[in-house]
């Protein structure tokens, strides 16, 4: 078949199985015991608890995290009245977004009912099933009737996303647009086209934000909504009727500060834009073709601030910025409704996030786009993971303060931290490390200071309060890349710079390096060249001289190349590379893997050192180490070379007084499944599943690390270079800015804080 957008879309919905949703069990169902607990007779206990106390449903069922997306398909965006069944792909898509962005479970409910009062009756009857209702794609004015009845009769949040979701995102974008334009809500004149549910809700939101109702001029397909008009009117439109003799959009657009379009293509003409005020705000939100194309508006008003509903232009007004997170906050505090205060909280949270530095994750998802607050960046991107914590916590706070929260949280700060941890997979395991880092002052030097990933990590360090970094790089290049990335960090103010091309310490550095390496074939000329070109060596010398406490390098290049210079310069006295430890974070917890980089075929003594060092580092994360020595041999059943080395390491470890559990040599399934291990070695010295795996060679360790990352959805923290007293860490080229932030936190703790 010809590869067209239509075919791609249909294939996406059909394969590998039809639709975009499935239901999965959250409890084990592997034996008779499980069955008796999940259904009869065990299920009766949960039923009786809920019968006695309705709120117990949130404890024993999914209701507290379950939203119903309800539609009759009468006003599907861009498609019109296509009916309930044809709307199902849209509603499934909405459910997928709930799950993806806010981890909210969702059932899509398509109802073949056109009478708004009957539709409302059906929705109200579903209250026992859901923790909240999202009304979707119901035509106006029926949607107003349905929402009003449901909100009055139901004791759970009811939210019509087409109205209020659009209004919230428009409110956030408008809040920032007037700041960019240097205007105030109470002073601006707004002309709007579109008297449907979304348009009316947007205008009501703008009034709540401070716009004067008398300064709003609403037009629809029949022209201006004016006092005394009877054609195609309803109470919602009438609330914005003007006492005026003007009748057309062309007449009322004169002197408008803002145009808000939720109507159809080509409604706003370039000549009309000319007659608006300077730096006009134009929200042309009709899809797929807006009321005016941005380039046509810019042609007559180059200073115009423009938003559309399209993803191929800046400032896409997208409801996904709002609805997952407003429901997340509402569900988590048991809100009985989504009120004005919660919606305003959502508006402010979205607007504030756009004014902050863009996240590295959003930058990766939208490569090539400059995401710096201004005319072309009024609202954040949907894939900014900070939306969850910022917006949902703002909503929860507003719900508690307005008195509609049945289950208020004790601390909004702790609640936000929990939300952030649910988004950033490494946040939970890294929490004790960050707490230590905040209480320790250490100077971290980054070898690749010109890298955008490093610069984003430095920006995050400023927000986290993790040390003051030193960057090796050319100052002009660093400044240029900071500007391009839209970051708010500045050399000297936020970090120091070592310029390889021109630095007053150059002579001291090359002489130090020469003194360290003159008996290893390094001449003065070679030392001078290396101190001009090799940033890893420069950083290591800075640490050796005491001008920095820890080096972070490796965002490009081969690990062992960096390790050579780190070992030569810093590997002195008791310090030497023992191994590299990677923390692999998965859905069911963290798994520590070693040695992934340093010793290709370690000796028994090197394996024993790796075990001891790995256990020490595991404790840094607040985890009690359980170390498994892995081999193809299992408890002495094979006389293989790797098995002999592992058994030799065990003899060494057994001769030491160690305060952690270790066991081996064994297979990975024996290490991770206590039942399997008990069958093979009933008197094993280890209890439970291992959390730290030490392999007989780097090939195996690195392969497992990469399989866990690419096929099992694991997130890596590390690699952590063990044995160097926290003086250096070598990352890998695939590391993300958040990965660098995690390494910086590890490097930012004193070695004595976890010994």
Secondary structure as UniProt FT lines:
FT   HELIX           5..14
FT   HELIX           32..38
FT   TURN            40..42
FT   HELIX           43..52
FT   HELIX           54..56
FT   HELIX           57..60
FT   HELIX           63..65
FT   STRAND          66..71
FT   TURN            77..79
FT   HELIX           85..87
FT   HELIX           88..102
FT   STRAND          105..110
FT   HELIX           116..125
FT   TURN            126..129
FT   STRAND          132..135
FT   TURN            140..141
FT   HELIX           142..153
FT   STRAND          157..160
FT   HELIX           161..165
FT   HELIX           166..181
FT   HELIX           185..187
FT   STRAND          190..193
FT   HELIX           197..208
FT   TURN            209..210
FT   HELIX           213..215
FT   STRAND          216..220
FT   TURN            221..222
FT   STRAND          223..224
FT   TURN            227..228
FT   TURN            231..232
FT   HELIX           235..238
FT   TURN            239..240
FT   HELIX           249..252
FT   TURN            253..255
FT   STRAND          258..261
FT   TURN            265..266
FT   HELIX           270..274
FT   TURN            278..279
FT   STRAND          281..284
FT   HELIX           294..300
FT   TURN            302..303
FT   STRAND          305..308
FT   TURN            311..312
FT   HELIX           319..321
FT   HELIX           323..332
FT   TURN            333..334
FT   HELIX           340..355
FT   HELIX           360..365
FT   TURN            366..368
FT   TURN            375..376
FT   TURN            382..383
FT   HELIX           386..387
FT   HELIX           388..392
FT   HELIX           393..401
FT   TURN            402..403
FT   HELIX           412..423
FT   TURN            425..426
FT   HELIX           427..438
FT   STRAND          443..446
FT   TURN            449..450
FT   HELIX           452..464
FT   STRAND          468..472
FT   HELIX           475..485
FT   TURN            492..494
FT   STRAND          495..498
FT   TURN            500..501
FT   TURN            504..505
FT   HELIX           506..517
FT   HELIX           518..520
FT   HELIX           524..533
FT   HELIX           535..544
FT   TURN            545..546
FT   STRAND          550..553
FT   HELIX           559..570
FT   TURN            573..574
FT   STRAND          579..586
FT   TURN            587..588
FT   STRAND          589..594
FT   TURN            600..601
FT   HELIX           604..620
FT   TURN            621..622
FT   STRAND          626..630
FT   TURN            635..636
FT   HELIX           641..654
FT   STRAND          661..666
FT   HELIX           668..672
FT   HELIX           674..680
FT   TURN            682..683
FT   STRAND          692..694
FT   HELIX           698..710
FT   STRAND          715..722
FT   TURN            725..726
FT   STRAND          728..730
FT   TURN            733..734
FT   HELIX           737..747
FT   HELIX           751..753
//
